[in-house]
Amino acid sequence: MAKRKKKSSKVQKKKGARARPKAKKQTKAARGKAAAKRPAATAKPKRAPAKKRIKQPTAPAIETVAVEVIEQPAPGVITVTDVEETELRKVS
């Protein structure tokens, strides 16, 4: 491993040695400008939540079947049979 270098004694003795220097005092004219430039904090409106889609109610499927049967079992004899059926199906 490499040896660390020792700090010189001059840096340790120096009184004003600091990590960061002090900020310079602003003039009166500059102080007024800085205060004028600073924008006022404005409240941003919150983002509106996404609207949920509502399912439209759908009518159930209705199926109607009408059957009319005309028979002629013998000459001159006519038989008419009517059948009507309604089916209600749920929509899935």
Backbone as CSV, one residue per row, in Angstrom:
resi,resn,N_x,N_y,N_z,CA_x,CA_y,CA_z,C_x,C_y,C_z
1,MET,0.831,-1.188,0.000,0.000,0.000,0.000,0.871,1.245,0.000
2,ALA,0.346,2.250,-0.684,1.090,3.509,-0.758,0.925,4.289,0.535
3,LYS,1.988,4.975,0.913,1.944,5.777,2.129,1.217,7.091,1.850
4,ARG,0.508,7.558,2.855,-0.188,8.838,2.725,0.801,9.970,2.928
5,LYS,0.536,11.073,2.199,1.398,12.242,2.358,0.955,13.019,3.593
6,LYS,1.906,13.524,4.321,1.596,14.331,5.488,1.284,15.744,5.034
7,LYS,0.292,16.381,5.687,-0.034,17.771,5.368,1.090,18.652,5.883
8,SER,1.351,19.685,5.122,2.419,20.586,5.546,1.969,21.387,6.759
9,SER,2.899,21.775,7.547,2.577,22.477,8.783,2.025,23.869,8.515
10,LYS,2.310,24.416,7.327,1.825,25.761,6.988,0.290,25.786,6.926
11,VAL,-0.317,24.766,6.345,-1.770,24.712,6.198,-2.435,24.603,7.559
12,GLN,-1.848,23.865,8.459,-2.424,23.688,9.787,-2.339,24.986,10.598
13,LYS,-1.269,25.743,10.457,-1.079,26.957,11.226,-1.923,28.105,10.687
14,LYS,-2.258,28.066,9.404,-2.978,29.178,8.782,-4.341,29.341,9.449
15,LYS,-4.639,30.544,9.899,-5.838,30.790,10.674,-7.099,30.818,9.803
16,GLY,-7.052,31.440,8.622,-8.252,31.647,7.813,-8.540,30.523,6.829
17,ALA,-7.897,29.377,6.945,-8.119,28.282,6.004,-9.435,27.587,6.340
18,ARG,-10.375,27.638,5.411,-11.673,26.983,5.604,-12.026,26.222,4.338
19,ALA,-12.952,25.312,4.467,-13.366,24.516,3.314,-14.076,25.396,2.280
20,ARG,-14.924,26.328,2.782,-15.644,27.229,1.875,-15.460,28.662,2.350
21,PRO,-15.193,29.558,1.429,-15.061,30.959,1.843,-16.434,31.563,2.125
22,LYS,-16.456,32.652,2.903,-17.710,33.316,3.216,-18.229,34.019,1.974
23,ALA,-19.561,34.105,1.867,-20.166,34.802,0.740,-20.010,36.296,0.937
24,LYS,-19.800,37.016,-0.165,-19.625,38.464,-0.092,-20.956,39.133,0.173
25,LYS,-20.924,40.206,0.927,-22.143,40.940,1.264,-22.603,41.718,0.033
26,GLN,-23.886,41.615,-0.267,-24.431,42.298,-1.444,-24.630,43.772,-1.151
27,THR,-24.579,44.568,-2.222,-24.838,45.998,-2.079,-26.334,46.207,-1.936
28,LYS,-26.737,47.414,-1.523,-28.153,47.696,-1.323,-28.944,47.578,-2.624
29,ALA,-28.355,48.027,-3.716,-29.040,47.964,-5.012,-29.253,46.512,-5.445
30,ALA,-28.269,45.679,-5.240,-28.363,44.268,-5.629,-29.376,43.529,-4.769
31,ARG,-29.500,43.921,-3.490,-30.467,43.269,-2.609,-31.897,43.492,-3.082
32,GLY,-32.198,44.680,-3.539,-33.535,44.988,-4.044,-33.858,44.209,-5.305
33,LYS,-32.862,44.045,-6.185,-33.065,43.312,-7.446,-33.325,41.827,-7.178
34,ALA,-32.574,41.258,-6.261,-32.716,39.830,-5.964,-34.095,39.527,-5.394
35,ALA,-34.595,40.432,-4.548,-35.911,40.221,-3.956,-37.005,40.367,-5.009
36,ALA,-36.803,41.266,-5.970,-37.808,41.479,-7.019,-37.831,40.318,-8.006
37,LYS,-36.684,39.729,-8.265,-36.597,38.639,-9.244,-37.204,37.337,-8.735
38,ARG,-37.172,37.144,-7.436,-37.633,35.875,-6.878,-39.146,35.726,-7.101
39,PRO,-39.575,34.680,-7.824,-41.012,34.516,-8.089,-41.747,34.012,-6.841
40,ALA,-42.993,34.421,-6.737,-43.810,33.978,-5.605,-44.222,32.526,-5.834
41,ALA,-44.299,31.771,-4.777,-44.680,30.354,-4.888,-46.155,30.275,-5.259
42,THR,-46.448,29.608,-6.370,-47.841,29.461,-6.798,-48.248,28.009,-6.636
43,ALA,-49.472,27.829,-6.201,-49.977,26.465,-5.997,-50.401,25.894,-7.336
44,LYS,-49.899,24.735,-7.654,-50.280,24.073,-8.906,-51.552,23.265,-8.666
45,PRO,-52.489,23.314,-9.598,-53.709,22.516,-9.401,-53.390,21.032,-9.507
46,LYS,-54.072,20.243,-8.696,-53.842,18.801,-8.720,-54.413,18.201,-9.985
47,ARG,-53.773,17.174,-10.467,-54.223,16.505,-11.679,-55.537,15.771,-11.392
48,ALA,-56.491,15.942,-12.294,-57.802,15.320,-12.097,-57.684,13.808,-12.245
49,PRO,-58.345,13.036,-11.373,-58.276,11.578,-11.503,-58.991,11.111,-12.764
50,ALA,-58.531,10.023,-13.320,-59.123,9.486,-14.552,-60.544,9.024,-14.288
51,LYS,-61.431,9.366,-15.204,-62.833,8.988,-15.050,-62.998,7.502,-15.367
52,LYS,-63.747,6.825,-14.521,-63.990,5.408,-14.732,-65.165,5.241,-15.684
53,ARG,-64.994,4.331,-16.605,-66.066,4.077,-17.558,-67.145,3.215,-16.912
54,ILE,-68.384,3.642,-17.080,-69.510,2.902,-16.524,-70.109,2.056,-17.634
55,LYS,-70.282,0.771,-17.340,-70.868,-0.120,-18.341,-72.339,0.214,-18.513
56,GLN,-72.743,0.356,-19.774,-74.144,0.633,-20.075,-74.946,-0.641,-19.854
57,PRO,-76.091,-0.550,-19.188,-76.894,-1.760,-19.002,-77.464,-2.223,-20.344
58,THR,-77.257,-3.488,-20.644,-77.735,-4.032,-21.912,-78.977,-4.875,-21.661
59,ALA,-79.878,-4.796,-22.608,-81.128,-5.552,-22.485,-80.860,-7.024,-22.784
60,PRO,-81.533,-7.931,-22.089,-81.328,-9.352,-22.373,-81.879,-9.704,-23.760
61,ALA,-81.242,-10.674,-24.377,-81.649,-11.079,-25.727,-82.947,-11.880,-25.658
62,ILE,-83.911,-11.439,-26.438,-85.207,-12.139,-26.499,-85.340,-12.739,-27.890
63,GLU,-85.568,-14.025,-27.926,-85.703,-14.729,-29.206,-87.105,-15.346,-29.273
64,THR,-87.815,-14.972,-30.289,-89.176,-15.496,-30.462,-89.229,-16.332,-31.734
65,VAL,-89.735,-17.541,-31.607,-89.866,-18.448,-32.753,-91.348,-18.794,-32.903
66,ALA,-91.857,-18.502,-34.097,-93.271,-18.838,-34.372,-93.293,-19.870,-35.504
67,VAL,-93.950,-20.984,-35.246,-94.027,-22.080,-36.235,-95.497,-22.349,-36.531
68,GLU,-95.792,-22.383,-37.801,-97.163,-22.696,-38.221,-97.083,-23.897,-39.166
69,VAL,-97.705,-24.999,-38.756,-97.645,-26.232,-39.549,-99.037,-26.494,-40.132
70,ILE,-99.076,-26.640,-41.451,-100.340,-26.960,-42.126,-100.212,-28.386,-42.670
71,GLU,-101.079,-29.266,-42.187,-101.048,-30.673,-42.614,-102.345,-31.014,-43.359
72,GLN,-102.194,-31.972,-44.235,-103.375,-32.494,-44.954,-103.314,-34.031,-44.851
73,PRO,-103.790,-34.587,-43.695,-103.698,-36.028,-43.496,-104.565,-36.823,-44.465
74,ALA,-105.700,-36.276,-44.830,-106.610,-36.957,-45.775,-107.132,-35.902,-46.745
75,PRO,-107.584,-36.311,-47.935,-108.119,-35.315,-48.866,-109.344,-34.605,-48.272
76,GLY,-109.259,-33.229,-48.303,-110.356,-32.424,-47.777,-110.233,-32.121,-46.299
77,VAL,-109.248,-32.683,-45.594,-109.049,-32.431,-44.163,-107.733,-31.633,-44.014
78,ILE,-107.838,-30.458,-43.429,-106.638,-29.621,-43.226,-106.479,-29.375,-41.723
79,THR,-105.259,-29.626,-41.229,-104.943,-29.410,-39.810,-103.885,-28.293,-39.726
80,VAL,-104.195,-27.267,-38.948,-103.247,-26.149,-38.756,-102.796,-26.167,-37.295
81,THR,-101.486,-26.223,-37.119,-100.916,-26.240,-35.772,-100.026,-24.994,-35.614
82,ASP,-100.322,-24.200,-34.603,-99.502,-23.004,-34.308,-98.685,-23.252,-33.040
83,VAL,-97.379,-22.982,-33.146,-96.489,-23.086,-31.985,-95.687,-21.780,-31.902
84,GLU,-95.755,-21.139,-30.759,-94.980,-19.901,-30.559,-94.151,-20.061,-29.298
85,GLU,-92.856,-19.837,-29.439,-91.950,-20.034,-28.319,-91.104,-18.777,-28.130
86,THR,-90.994,-18.305,-26.908,-90.178,-17.127,-26.597,-89.072,-17.554,-25.626
87,GLU,-87.846,-17.206,-25.991,-86.701,-17.588,-25.170,-86.000,-16.324,-24.708
88,LEU,-85.712,-16.251,-23.431,-85.037,-15.105,-22.842,-83.640,-15.547,-22.421
89,ARG,-82.602,-14.921,-23.037,-81.220,-15.287,-22.725,-80.526,-14.131,-22.000
90,LYS,-79.752,-14.474,-21.007,-78.991,-13.464,-20.281,-77.768,-13.073,-21.086
91,VAL,-77.414,-11.786,-21.049,-76.238,-11.301,-21.761,-75.045,-11.472,-20.843
92,SER,-73.984,-12.104,-21.334,-72.804,-12.320,-20.506,-71.644,-11.531,-21.028
